[in-house]
Amino acid sequence: MTLDELLASPCSALLVGFGLTNRAVAAALVRRGHAVVVVDDRGGDQVGAAAVDLGLTLADASVAIDAYVSAADLVIPTPGLPEQHGVFAAADDAGIPIASEFDLAAVWDDRPIVAITGTNGKTTVVELAVSALAEAGRAAVAAGNTDIPLVTAIDDPAIEVFDDPAIEVFVVEASSFRLARADRFRPNVGAWLNFAPDHLDVHEDLDAYEAAKARVFQLVPPNGTVVANAGDAVVMRNIPAGVRVVTFGTPDADWRVNGDDLVGPHGSFAQRSELWRSLPHDIENTLAVAAVLAPIGVEPEAIARAGAGFTTMAHRLVPVGQLDGQTYFDDSKATTPHATLAALRGFDEVVLIAGGRNKGLDLGELVNGVPHVRAVVAIGDAACEVAAAFAGHARVEKVTTMEEAVDAARGLSGGEVPVLLSPGCASFDWYSSYGERGDDFGRIVREREVAS
């Protein structure tokens, strides 16, 4: 039975994990008359209360998952559930379909979707694309791996989330977690920005992570468009045969840089000097937006206007204060070495604060940014790994709190070079999110600034 057929009449869905996305999924299923069973290995009062709010009971996680799977018509894992979790094998063995949030949305709604994935830059590209669509007079919303799950976004007329309920285009931040098992999802445009090791604490291995990302191309229908970073060999080798391809990034790509000009198939459409910021990855992100939106009829001039007025995203290379005449930058959203290296490309020289909880990645890659790094302050659970990576390449100090990190970085800078918090790791050792980590860093810098 297809997913469309399953959802055409009341069915029983097993939700494994009950975070933000699966709570939205549960609400959407209940609104449509389906039965929902929730299992969450973590449990806890907040999870139980969220289930009660929807009129659901949190099932006993100590019971073998096979029992719940066998009683379900459909299994929906929470994004980020490790691929080694027993529910995947149980569902496959029982022949029970596994669906993504994206699949449900595809059954329930047929408005245009632009899906954007990549190890880094997804959020910026999604938000800039929404801004460009607004400049073009098109009502759009960012959904998916954002504060608004896609199943929530498609129900906009029924809930008080949007000022304008007439959403024309959904710009979807497509994480590997959501893509890995997606099958019914059909984005009109599927873009892959870049690839670097990440989430090896969730995916079985690097090949599985690559395969999950590649789904964004495979799910694009025959009349859709694949958008690829021409400078990324992994992205390019995953382009399926027989699809319409648009490229960006390299001098011979469809969307590229020529001096100060950002250039598309019909010539220059923006100037680097007029963008909100012109670091290398900002230019690449703007080109990606142009490549993504052109297939759905957005004029490049709208991208240029959006790029000129775009507001820098929180925790993404945001200046938070000055000490001794040098600026301190919060790039807490950089949770992989690849993201940290992208940030380092924007500096001639810098003191780097790096570390946190490693996601199973090779932190040795950070030394590729050594020409820009005067010294390193190593933080969090991975402090020893960071120190080992930079041994023999840069001076390193290990600290045990963010206060110590700021003070150590200040001393290493000596008022001569900026300081950059770009951890290359997750935040879940000291903090509950990268946002909390960045906020704490900014608070400490501002306190020192006032006291100076």
C-alpha positions in Angstrom: 0.0 0.0 0.0 1.4 3.4 -0.9 1.7 6.3 1.6 -1.1 8.1 -0.3 -3.4 5.1 0.2 -2.5 4.7 3.8 -3.2 8.3 4.6 -6.4 8.4 2.6 -8.3 6.8 5.5 -7.5 6.6 9.3 -4.3 4.7 10.0 -2.1 4.0 13.0 1.2 5.8 13.0 4.1 5.0 15.4 6.2 8.1 16.1 9.7 7.3 17.5 11.1 10.3 19.3 9.0 13.3 20.3 11.0 16.5 19.7 9.8 19.6 17.8 9.2 17.9 14.5 7.4 14.8 15.6 5.2 16.9 17.9 4.2 18.8 14.7 3.8 15.5 12.9 1.6 14.1 15.6 -0.6 17.3 15.6 -1.0 17.1 11.8 -1.9 13.4 12.0 -4.4 13.9 14.8 -6.1 16.8 12.9 -6.6 14.4 10.0 -8.1 11.7 12.1 -5.2 9.2 12.3 -4.3 7.3 15.4 -0.9 8.1 16.9 1.4 6.1 19.3 4.5 7.9 20.6 7.6 6.2 21.9 10.6 8.3 23.2 13.7 6.6 24.6 14.5 9.7 26.6 11.0 10.1 28.2 10.9 12.8 30.8 8.2 15.1 32.1 8.4 17.6 29.1 8.0 14.8 26.6 5.1 13.3 28.5 3.4 16.7 28.9 3.7 17.4 25.1 2.0 14.1 24.4 -0.8 14.8 26.9 -1.3 18.2 25.2 -2.2 16.4 22.0 -4.4 13.9 23.8 -1.8 11.1 23.4 -0.2 8.8 25.8 3.5 8.2 25.8 4.1 4.5 25.3 6.4 2.5 27.6 9.9 2.7 26.0 11.1 -0.3 27.9 8.8 -2.5 25.8 10.5 -4.0 22.7 10.1 -1.7 19.8 9.0 -4.7 17.6 5.7 -4.9 19.5 4.8 -1.3 18.6 6.0 -1.6 15.0 3.9 -4.7 14.4 0.7 -2.8 15.6 1.4 0.2 13.3 0.6 0.9 9.7 3.3 3.5 9.4 6.5 4.5 11.3 7.8 8.0 11.5 11.2 8.4 13.2 12.2 11.8 14.7 14.9 13.6 12.7 18.3 12.7 14.1 17.3 9.2 15.4 20.5 7.2 15.0 20.4 4.8 12.1 21.4 2.0 14.4 18.1 2.3 16.3 16.1 -0.9 16.4 13.0 0.6 14.9 14.5 0.7 11.4 15.3 -3.0 11.3 12.0 -3.8 12.9 10.0 -1.9 10.4 12.0 -3.2 7.4 11.6 -6.8 8.7 7.8 -6.3 9.2 7.3 -4.6 5.9 6.0 -1.5 7.6 6.7 1.7 5.7 8.9 4.4 7.2 8.0 8.0 6.3 9.7 11.3 6.7 7.9 14.5 7.7 8.5 15.6 4.1 6.6 12.6 2.8 3.5 13.5 4.8 3.6 17.1 3.6 4.0 15.9 -0.1 0.8 13.8 0.3 -1.2 16.6 1.9 0.0 19.6 -0.2 1.1 20.2 -3.8 2.4 23.8 -3.7 5.9 24.4 -5.1 8.9 23.4 -3.0 12.5 24.4 -3.2 14.6 22.0 -1.1 18.1 22.9 0.0 20.6 20.6 1.6 24.4 20.8 2.3 26.7 20.3 5.2 27.0 24.0 5.7 25.2 27.1 4.6 21.7 25.7 4.4 20.0 28.1 6.8 21.6 31.2 5.3 20.6 30.1 1.8 17.1 29.3 2.9 16.6 32.6 4.6 18.1 34.6 1.8 15.9 32.7 -0.7 12.8 33.6 1.3 13.9 37.3 1.3 14.5 37.2 -2.4 11.1 35.7 -3.0 9.6 38.5 -1.0 11.4 41.0 -3.1 9.9 39.3 -6.2 6.4 39.6 -4.7 6.1 35.9 -3.9 4.8 34.8 -0.5 7.2 32.2 0.9 8.1 30.6 4.2 11.2 28.8 5.4 10.3 25.3 6.8 11.7 21.9 7.5 14.9 21.9 9.6 13.8 25.3 11.1 11.5 26.5 13.8 8.6 25.6 11.5 8.4 22.0 10.4 7.0 21.5 6.9 3.9 19.7 8.1 3.1 22.8 10.2 3.8 25.2 7.3 1.4 23.5 4.9 -1.4 23.9 7.4 -1.1 27.7 7.5 -4.8 28.5 7.0 -5.7 26.5 10.1 -3.2 27.9 12.5 -2.0 31.3 13.6 1.6 31.2 12.5 1.7 33.4 9.4 0.5 37.0 8.8 -0.3 36.0 5.2 -1.8 32.6 4.8 -1.5 32.5 1.1 2.0 30.9 1.0 3.0 30.3 -2.7 6.4 28.6 -2.2 8.0 26.6 0.6 11.7 26.9 0.9 12.7 23.8 2.8 15.9 23.3 4.7 16.4 19.6 4.1 18.6 17.9 6.6 20.1 14.5 5.9 18.0 13.1 8.7 14.8 14.0 6.9 16.1 13.0 3.4 17.5 9.6 4.3 14.2 7.8 4.3 12.1 10.2 2.2 10.3 8.6 -0.7 7.2 10.5 -1.6 8.8 14.0 -1.3 9.0 15.8 -4.7 10.8 19.2 -4.6 10.5 21.2 -7.8 14.1 22.3 -7.2 16.6 20.3 -5.2 19.9 22.0 -4.3 23.0 20.5 -2.7 25.4 23.2 -1.5 28.4 21.2 -0.3 29.6 18.1 1.4 31.9 17.4 4.3 31.9 14.8 7.1 29.2 15.4 9.7 26.6 13.7 11.8 28.6 10.5 12.1 26.9 10.1 15.5 23.6 9.5 13.6 24.5 8.0 10.2 26.1 4.6 10.1 29.2 5.9 8.2 30.3 8.6 5.8 28.9 6.7 2.8 25.4 6.6 4.5 25.6 10.4 5.1 26.5 11.0 1.5 23.6 8.7 0.3 21.2 10.6 2.5 22.3 14.0 1.1 22.1 12.6 -2.5 18.3 11.9 -2.0 17.7 15.6 -2.6 18.7 15.1 -6.2 17.0 11.7 -6.6 13.6 13.0 -5.4 13.4 15.8 -7.9 10.8 14.9 -10.6 11.6 14.7 -14.3 10.3 18.3 -14.9 12.3 19.7 -11.9 15.7 21.1 -11.6 18.9 19.9 -9.8 21.2 22.7 -8.5 24.7 21.7 -7.7 27.9 23.3 -6.4 30.2 22.8 -9.4 33.3 23.1 -7.1 32.3 20.1 -4.9 33.3 16.8 -6.3 31.0 14.8 -4.1 28.0 16.8 -5.0 28.8 16.6 -8.7 29.3 12.8 -8.8 25.9 12.3 -7.4 24.0 14.1 -10.1 21.5 11.6 -11.6 21.4 11.1 -15.4 18.7 12.7 -17.4 17.9 15.7 -15.2 18.1 19.4 -15.8 21.1 20.7 -14.0 22.1 24.2 -12.9 25.5 24.8 -11.4 27.1 27.6 -9.3 30.4 28.5 -7.7 33.2 27.9 -10.2 34.4 30.2 -13.0 32.7 28.0 -15.6 29.4 27.4 -13.6 26.1 28.8 -14.7 26.2 31.2 -11.7 29.6 32.5 -10.9 31.9 35.5 -9.9 33.7 37.7 -12.3 35.7 40.3 -10.5 33.2 42.4 -8.5 30.3 41.0 -10.5 28.0 38.1 -9.7 27.1 36.7 -13.0 24.4 34.4 -14.3 23.4 33.0 -17.7 22.2 36.5 -18.8 25.1 38.5 -17.4 25.9 40.4 -14.2 23.1 40.7 -11.7 24.8 42.0 -8.5 28.1 43.4 -7.2 30.0 41.8 -4.5 30.7 45.2 -2.9 26.9 45.9 -2.6 26.0 42.7 -0.7 25.3 42.7 3.0 28.7 41.0 3.5 31.2 39.7 1.0 33.1 36.9 2.7 33.8 34.0 0.3 31.0 31.9 1.6 28.6 34.8 1.5 29.3 35.2 -2.3 28.8 31.4 -2.8 25.6 31.4 -0.9 24.2 34.3 -3.0 25.1 32.5 -6.2 23.3 29.4 -4.8 20.2 31.4 -4.1 20.2 32.8 -7.7 20.7 29.3 -9.1 17.9 27.9 -6.9 15.3 30.6 -7.6 15.8 31.1 -11.4 14.0 27.8 -12.3 10.9 29.0 -10.5 10.9 32.4 -12.3 12.5 34.7 -9.9 14.5 37.5 -11.6 18.1 37.9 -10.5 17.5 41.5 -9.6 15.3 40.4 -6.7 18.3 38.3 -5.4 20.5 41.4 -5.6 18.0 43.5 -3.6 17.7 40.8 -1.0 21.4 40.4 -0.8 22.0 44.1 -0.2 19.5 44.3 2.6 20.0 40.8 4.2 20.4 40.7 8.0 23.3 38.5 9.2 22.0 35.5 10.9 22.4 35.0 14.6 25.6 33.1 15.6 27.0 33.1 12.1 30.1 35.3 12.1 28.3 38.1 14.0 30.4 40.7 15.8 29.5 40.8 19.5 31.9 43.3 20.9 35.4 44.8 21.0 38.2 44.3 23.5 41.5 46.2 23.2 40.5 47.5 19.8 39.8 44.1 18.3 36.4 42.6 17.3 35.1 39.3 18.7 33.0 37.2 16.4 30.3 34.7 17.3 30.2 31.8 14.8 28.7 29.3 17.2 26.6 27.8 14.5 29.8 26.3 13.0 29.4 22.8 14.4 31.7 21.0 11.9 35.4 21.6 10.9 34.2 22.4 7.4 32.1 25.3 8.7 35.0 26.6 10.8 37.3 26.5 7.8 34.7 28.5 5.8 34.7 31.2 8.6 38.6 31.3 8.7 38.7 32.1 5.0 37.3 35.5 5.9 40.3 36.5 8.1 43.9 37.3 7.5 44.8 36.3 11.0 42.7 35.4 14.1 42.7 33.8 17.5 40.3 30.8 17.2 38.1 29.4 20.0 37.2 25.8 19.0 35.8 22.6 20.6 32.7 21.3 22.2 31.2 17.8 21.7 32.7 16.1 18.6 30.1 14.4 16.4 32.5 11.7 15.3 34.4 13.9 12.9 38.1 14.3 12.2 39.1 17.6 14.0 42.5 17.3 12.3 40.9 19.0 9.3 41.0 22.2 11.3 44.7 22.6 10.7 43.9 23.4 7.1 43.0 26.9 8.5 46.4 27.3 10.2 47.7 30.1 8.0 44.9 32.3 9.4 45.3 31.1 13.0 47.6 32.9 15.4 46.6 30.8 18.4 43.8 28.5 19.6 41.7 28.3 22.7 40.4 24.7 23.1 37.1 24.2 24.9 34.6 21.5 25.9 34.8 17.7 25.7 36.9 17.9 22.6 39.5 20.3 24.0 42.2 17.6 23.9 41.3 16.6 20.3 41.5 20.3 19.3 44.8 20.7 21.1 46.2 17.6 19.4 45.1 18.8 16.0 47.0 22.1 16.4 50.1 20.8 18.1 53.1 22.0 16.3 51.0 24.4 14.2 49.8 27.0 16.6 49.9 27.9 20.3 47.0 26.2 22.1 45.5 26.9 25.6 42.9 24.5 27.1 40.2 26.0 29.3 37.2 24.7 31.3 34.7 27.6 31.0 33.6 30.1 28.4 34.7 32.9 30.7 38.2 31.4 30.7 38.0 31.0 26.9 37.3 34.7 26.4 40.1 35.8 28.8 42.6 33.4 27.3 41.7 34.5 23.7 42.1 38.1 24.8 45.6 37.4 26.1 46.6 35.5 23.0 45.2 38.3 20.8 47.1 41.0 22.6 44.9 43.6 20.9 46.5 42.8 17.6 44.1 40.3 15.9 40.4 39.5 16.1 38.9 36.6 18.1 36.6 34.1 16.5 34.4 31.6 18.3 33.9 29.0 15.6 33.8 25.7 17.5 33.7 23.0 14.7 31.8 20.9 17.2 28.3 20.5 18.7 27.4 22.5 21.9 25.9 19.7 24.0 28.7 19.4 26.5 28.4 22.8 28.1 25.2 24.1 26.5 21.7 23.0 25.3 22.2 24.6 21.8 24.7 26.4 19.7 22.5 29.5 20.2 22.9 29.3 24.0 26.7 28.9 23.5 26.9 31.9 21.3 24.7 34.0 23.6 27.0 33.2 26.5 30.1 34.1 24.5 28.6 37.4 23.5 27.5 38.2 27.1 31.0 37.6 28.4 32.6 39.7 25.8 30.2 42.6 26.4 30.7 42.4 30.1 34.5 42.6 29.6 33.9 45.5 27.1 31.9 47.5 29.7 34.5 46.9 32.4 37.4 48.0 30.2 
